[in-house]
Amino acid sequence: MRLRVEFTTEPFDLDEVPRHALVAREVVEAADLDAVDVGPFGNTAEGGTTAVLGAVDALLRRALDAGATRISLQVNVIGEGEK
């Protein structure tokens, strides 16, 4: 099964990237995912079930430890050819 996760971390800071956002980016970029798109107001990552769920676990734990006060995420099952 393939999954797509979309997530944001808060609080936002328009002047500089918060530490929790940098940590979240590091987690998804280091994970064994097929596609990662990191943006200022939302991020997506795709991959197999084990890789995505492992990345979500690490992202939640590490971003909260780095000062996130809210993490919004959505996980969707996607088809093999769907991007």
Phi and psi in degrees as GROMACS dihedral restraints (atoms count N, CA, C in turn):
[ dihedral_restraints ]
;  ai    aj    ak    al  type     phi  dphi    fc
    3     4     5     6     1  -106.7    20    10
    4     5     6     7     1   143.1    20    10
    6     7     8     9     1  -127.0    20    10
    7     8     9    10     1   151.2    20    10
    9    10    11    12     1  -122.1    20    10
   10    11    12    13     1   129.1    20    10
   12    13    14    15     1  -112.9    20    10
   13    14    15    16     1   135.7    20    10
   15    16    17    18     1  -118.9    20    10
   16    17    18    19     1   134.8    20    10
   18    19    20    21     1  -150.4    20    10
   19    20    21    22     1   155.9    20    10
   21    22    23    24     1  -137.4    20    10
   22    23    24    25     1   151.0    20    10
   24    25    26    27     1  -118.9    20    10
   25    26    27    28     1   148.5    20    10
   27    28    29    30     1  -133.7    20    10
   28    29    30    31     1   158.3    20    10
   30    31    32    33     1   -81.5    20    10
   31    32    33    34     1   152.6    20    10
   33    34    35    36     1   -78.0    20    10
   34    35    36    37     1   151.8    20    10
   36    37    38    39     1  -143.4    20    10
   37    38    39    40     1   111.7    20    10
   39    40    41    42     1   -78.9    20    10
   40    41    42    43     1   -13.3    20    10
   42    43    44    45     1   -85.4    20    10
   43    44    45    46     1   -37.8    20    10
   45    46    47    48     1  -150.3    20    10
   46    47    48    49     1   155.1    20    10
   48    49    50    51     1   -71.6    20    10
   49    50    51    52     1   124.0    20    10
   51    52    53    54     1   -66.4    20    10
   52    53    54    55     1   153.3    20    10
   54    55    56    57     1   -57.2    20    10
   55    56    57    58     1   -40.9    20    10
   57    58    59    60     1   -62.5    20    10
   58    59    60    61     1   -33.0    20    10
   60    61    62    63     1   -71.0    20    10
   61    62    63    64     1   -39.6    20    10
   63    64    65    66     1   -63.9    20    10
   64    65    66    67     1   -41.3    20    10
   66    67    68    69     1   -64.5    20    10
   67    68    69    70     1   -43.4    20    10
   69    70    71    72     1   -60.3    20    10
   70    71    72    73     1   -41.8    20    10
   72    73    74    75     1   -62.4    20    10
   73    74    75    76     1   -44.8    20    10
   75    76    77    78     1   -58.6    20    10
   76    77    78    79     1   -41.8    20    10
   78    79    80    81     1   -62.1    20    10
   79    80    81    82     1   -50.6    20    10
   81    82    83    84     1   -72.1    20    10
   82    83    84    85     1   -32.0    20    10
   84    85    86    87     1   -71.8    20    10
   85    86    87    88     1   -27.6    20    10
   87    88    89    90     1   -86.6    20    10
   88    89    90    91     1   -16.6    20    10
   90    91    92    93     1   -74.4    20    10
   91    92    93    94     1   160.3    20    10
   93    94    95    96     1   -84.7    20    10
   94    95    96    97     1    67.3    20    10
   96    97    98    99     1  -108.6    20    10
   97    98    99   100     1   153.7    20    10
   99   100   101   102     1   -79.6    20    10
  100   101   102   103     1   -34.0    20    10
  102   103   104   105     1  -146.4    20    10
  103   104   105   106     1   134.1    20    10
  105   106   107   108     1  -135.3    20    10
  106   107   108   109     1   129.9    20    10
  108   109   110   111     1  -129.9    20    10
  109   110   111   112     1   111.7    20    10
  111   112   113   114     1  -107.3    20    10
  112   113   114   115     1   127.4    20    10
  114   115   116   117     1  -134.6    20    10
  115   116   117   118     1   174.1    20    10
  117   118   119   120     1   -69.4    20    10
  118   119   120   121     1   -25.5    20    10
  120   121   122   123     1  -124.3    20    10
  121   122   123   124     1     5.4    20    10
  123   124   125   126     1  -177.3    20    10
  124   125   126   127     1   152.8    20    10
  126   127   128   129     1  -138.1    20    10
  127   128   129   130     1   147.3    20    10
  129   130   131   132     1  -133.8    20    10
  130   131   132   133     1   152.8    20    10
  132   133   134   135     1  -149.2    20    10
  133   134   135   136     1   147.0    20    10
  135   136   137   138     1  -132.4    20    10
  136   137   138   139     1   152.0    20    10
  138   139   140   141     1   170.2    20    10
  139   140   141   142     1  -169.9    20    10
  141   142   143   144     1   -69.8    20    10
  142   143   144   145     1   162.3    20    10
  144   145   146   147     1   -54.0    20    10
  145   146   147   148     1   -50.3    20    10
  147   148   149   150     1   -61.7    20    10
  148   149   150   151     1   -44.3    20    10
  150   151   152   153     1   -66.2    20    10
  151   152   153   154     1   -44.6    20    10
  153   154   155   156     1   -67.4    20    10
  154   155   156   157     1   -46.7    20    10
  156   157   158   159     1   -65.8    20    10
  157   158   159   160     1   -35.9    20    10
  159   160   161   162     1   -64.8    20    10
  160   161   162   163     1   -41.1    20    10
  162   163   164   165     1   -66.3    20    10
  163   164   165   166     1   -39.4    20    10
  165   166   167   168     1   -63.5    20    10
  166   167   168   169     1   -43.8    20    10
  168   169   170   171     1   -59.1    20    10
  169   170   171   172     1   -49.5    20    10
  171   172   173   174     1   -65.0    20    10
  172   173   174   175     1   -40.0    20    10
  174   175   176   177     1   -62.0    20    10
  175   176   177   178     1   -46.8    20    10
  177   178   179   180     1   -61.2    20    10
  178   179   180   181     1   -49.2    20    10
  180   181   182   183     1   -63.8    20    10
  181   182   183   184     1   -48.3    20    10
  183   184   185   186     1   -73.9    20    10
  184   185   186   187     1   -38.5    20    10
  186   187   188   189     1   -67.2    20    10
  187   188   189   190     1   -40.1    20    10
  189   190   191   192     1   -63.5    20    10
  190   191   192   193     1   -42.6    20    10
  192   193   194   195     1   -62.1    20    10
  193   194   195   196     1   -27.6    20    10
  195   196   197   198     1   -91.1    20    10
  196   197   198   199     1     7.2    20    10
  198   199   200   201     1   110.1    20    10
  199   200   201   202     1     2.3    20    10
  201   202   203   204     1   -64.2    20    10
  202   203   204   205     1   137.8    20    10
  204   205   206   207     1  -106.3    20    10
  205   206   207   208     1   -10.7    20    10
  207   208   209   210     1  -156.7    20    10
  208   209   210   211     1   135.2    20    10
  210   211   212   213     1  -130.4    20    10
  211   212   213   214     1   120.1    20    10
  213   214   215   216     1  -103.6    20    10
  214   215   216   217     1   131.8    20    10
  216   217   218   219     1  -146.4    20    10
  217   218   219   220     1   155.6    20    10
  219   220   221   222     1  -137.1    20    10
  220   221   222   223     1   134.4    20    10
  222   223   224   225     1  -118.9    20    10
  223   224   225   226     1   129.4    20    10
  225   226   227   228     1  -124.9    20    10
  226   227   228   229     1   143.1    20    10
  228   229   230   231     1   -81.2    20    10
  229   230   231   232     1   130.5    20    10
  231   232   233   234     1  -122.8    20    10
  232   233   234   235     1   158.2    20    10
  234   235   236   237     1   -74.9    20    10
  235   236   237   238     1   160.6    20    10
  237   238   239   240     1   -56.8    20    10
  238   239   240   241     1   -39.2    20    10
  240   241   242   243     1   -91.9    20    10
  241   242   243   244     1    -4.8    20    10
  243   244   245   246     1   -79.8    20    10
  244   245   246   247     1   132.0    20    10
